[in-house]
Amino acid sequence: MSANDIIARRVSGRLWALMVLILGVVPARFDAAAFDCSKAISPTEKRICADPLLVKVYEEMVTLYQNIIQNGKDVQGLKADQHAWLIERDHCEDDYCLHQEYQDRLVLLRATARPAQWAGHWWRVDASGANPSELVITHPTPNSFSFDLNADAGVHHRPAPQSGELTGKAIRDSSTTAHYKGTVQSDTEHCSLAFRRTLNRLIIEQDGSGTDCGAGDIVSYDGTYVTAAADPNPAPDLLLLGVVDTSAQDNAFRKLLGKDYDIMVATDNVPDQPDNLDGNGATVVGMHSDLDTCNGKWVLMYDAKGHQWAAVWDSLSNRKGIVELRYYTNVISDKQILPKTISAEECPGETVRVRMMP
């Protein structure tokens, strides 16, 4: 272990980041962003090496980062940025957090470096898909630009999803910074936004609540944005949604459910934790619609031994009032028996037809 490695382990994250900015110190270990799994020491390194999917995204990140360093203009800035991210990554305490950190990082590293301009279509980096936001900047001048912000919050979580839109004119303070202040005596009077372009991204900092900025109270426009023709964030999966704990569980459900897996992760419903009525110690996660219908509802059950049970409720086309419950399990003895936890789910006013999947 090098002297820099020892220092990095002993100095707090905030102080170390300050040293990077002031002294330009970036240890080779963090510069290359690489480590040998046979020499994994930290909890983060061990978690990555124990998860094949994390190893895969880690390797992709290393390749992207090294290509950027070789071809980038602001190499020191890029190194400091990568080092600061590694410190933030090491705050993760579970696989769910690590997957989100890596997916967000991949979006940032894939983003094309932009020339000195503001105009374009920007997207907030958000691998979870729970808080998407779009920013469109038009009519740039040396002094200002127009913008239109659209954001959602809580797409996959309680409370029910909220949205907001904010349109205005930002005043440029420099070539890379600008600010917006809401109109006096309007519903945005107490809303302020700070815009800052750095490296290949744009960072927005919001001062004021969601309601101050013409949105729902849990909506925020804060975040890191990158420019792209279409949303660059990955399609959500059960791991990124926090439904399962590991990539192995996610992959197992993907294999078990087939096309119904895609239906599950695309359902913008409200998650809950139904009671386990089967007494088998399995974790239970469900999604139910806010509407008076079972269409789109689903329930998953899984335990530490790899046993899985799942149900998807889907309204049949051209059959009003009839819902098909498709039931899946990898437990042979339960193939023709609905668990009590699933059969207890009700669909008032609808006829449920059960289909046992192979």
Protein Blocks (a to p, Z undefined) as FASTA:
>chain_A
ZZklmmmmmpcfklmmmmmmmnopacfklmnopacfklcfbfmlmmmmmpmklmmmmmmm
mmmmmmmmmmmmblmlmmmmmmmmmmmmmmpcbfklmmmmmmmmmmmmmpccddddfbdc
dddddfkomagcddddehiafkbccddddddehklbccdddddddddddddfbfkbccdd
ddehiaklmgccddddehjbccdddeddfklnopafkbcfbdcddddfbdfbdcddfkln
omambfklmmmmmmmnmmmmmmmmmpccdddddddfkonopacdddddfbdcfehiacdd
ddfkopacdddddddehighiacdddddfbfklmmcccfklmmpccehiacdddddZZ
